[in-house]
Amino acid sequence: MSEHSDKDLQCEVSDLQTKSATAARLFDIRRIIGALFVLYGVIVTIAGLTDDDAAIAKAQGININLWTGLAMLALGLFFLLWLKLRPMAPPPPAPTEPPE
């Protein structure tokens, strides 16, 4: 009876490790930062594309919203590309003891 419960326990531990690794990948900080920078970059870029001459003159002739939005988009895409090229390594499997 104890052998059956040990196998069940090992299976449950394995399932929890898999769920933990999935949650860690889901909440990877690069994904959150990248998504926020892309979102805000799109918003600021749209604001820069719709700026009038008075707003551009106020910034000494530079469309600061457009350039800042494009830079934010580039940074956000960099983080997402980094996440895609170098995903988090799964945790090493727990050592299992050989049966006695």
C-alpha positions as CSV (number, residue, x, y, z in Angstrom):
1,M,0.0,0.0,0.0
2,S,2.8,2.5,0.8
3,E,4.4,1.8,-2.6
4,H,1.3,2.9,-4.4
5,S,1.1,6.1,-2.3
6,D,4.7,6.9,-3.0
7,K,4.1,6.6,-6.7
8,D,1.1,8.9,-6.4
9,L,3.1,11.4,-4.4
10,Q,5.9,11.4,-7.0
11,C,3.3,11.9,-9.7
12,E,1.7,14.8,-7.8
13,V,5.1,16.4,-7.2
14,S,6.0,16.1,-10.9
15,D,2.7,17.7,-11.9
16,L,3.3,20.6,-9.4
17,Q,6.8,21.1,-10.8
18,T,5.4,21.3,-14.3
19,K,2.8,23.8,-13.3
20,S,5.4,25.9,-11.5
21,A,7.6,26.0,-14.5
22,T,4.7,27.0,-16.7
23,A,3.7,29.8,-14.3
24,A,7.4,31.0,-14.1
25,R,7.5,31.3,-17.9
26,L,4.1,33.0,-18.0
27,F,5.2,35.7,-15.6
28,D,8.7,36.2,-17.0
29,I,9.5,39.9,-16.4
30,R,10.7,40.2,-20.0
31,R,7.2,39.4,-21.3
32,I,5.6,42.0,-19.0
33,I,8.1,44.8,-19.7
34,G,8.1,44.1,-23.5
35,A,4.3,44.1,-23.7
36,L,4.0,47.3,-21.7
37,F,6.6,49.1,-23.8
38,V,5.0,47.9,-27.0
39,L,1.6,49.1,-25.8
40,Y,2.8,52.5,-24.6
41,G,5.0,52.8,-27.7
42,V,1.9,52.4,-30.0
43,I,0.0,55.0,-28.0
44,V,2.8,57.5,-28.0
45,T,3.6,56.9,-31.7
46,I,-0.1,57.6,-32.6
47,A,0.1,60.7,-30.5
48,G,3.2,61.8,-32.3
49,L,1.6,61.2,-35.7
50,T,-1.4,63.3,-34.8
51,D,0.6,66.2,-33.2
52,D,-0.1,69.6,-34.6
53,D,2.4,72.3,-35.5
54,A,2.1,74.1,-32.2
55,A,3.1,70.9,-30.2
56,I,6.1,70.4,-32.5
57,A,7.1,74.0,-32.2
58,K,6.9,73.8,-28.5
59,A,9.5,71.0,-28.6
60,Q,11.9,73.1,-30.7
61,G,10.8,71.5,-34.0
62,I,11.3,67.9,-32.9
63,N,8.3,65.6,-33.0
64,I,9.3,64.2,-29.6
65,N,6.2,62.0,-29.2
66,L,6.9,60.2,-32.5
67,W,10.6,59.6,-31.7
68,T,9.9,58.5,-28.1
69,G,7.1,56.2,-29.3
70,L,9.3,54.6,-31.9
71,A,12.1,54.1,-29.3
72,M,9.6,52.5,-26.9
73,L,8.3,50.2,-29.6
74,A,11.9,49.2,-30.4
75,L,12.7,48.5,-26.8
76,G,9.5,46.5,-26.3
77,L,10.2,44.4,-29.4
78,F,13.7,43.9,-28.2
79,F,12.5,42.4,-24.9
80,L,9.9,40.2,-26.7
81,L,12.6,39.0,-29.2
82,W,15.0,38.3,-26.3
83,L,12.3,36.2,-24.6
84,K,11.7,34.3,-27.8
85,L,15.4,33.6,-28.5
86,R,16.4,32.8,-24.9
87,P,13.4,31.3,-23.1
88,M,13.7,30.4,-19.5
89,A,15.3,27.0,-19.0
90,P,13.0,24.5,-17.3
91,P,14.1,23.7,-13.7
92,P,16.2,20.5,-13.4
93,P,14.2,17.4,-12.5
94,A,14.3,16.5,-8.9
95,P,16.6,13.6,-8.1
96,T,14.7,10.4,-7.6
97,E,15.9,7.8,-5.2
98,P,16.3,4.3,-6.5
99,P,13.8,1.8,-4.9
100,E,15.3,-0.2,-2.1
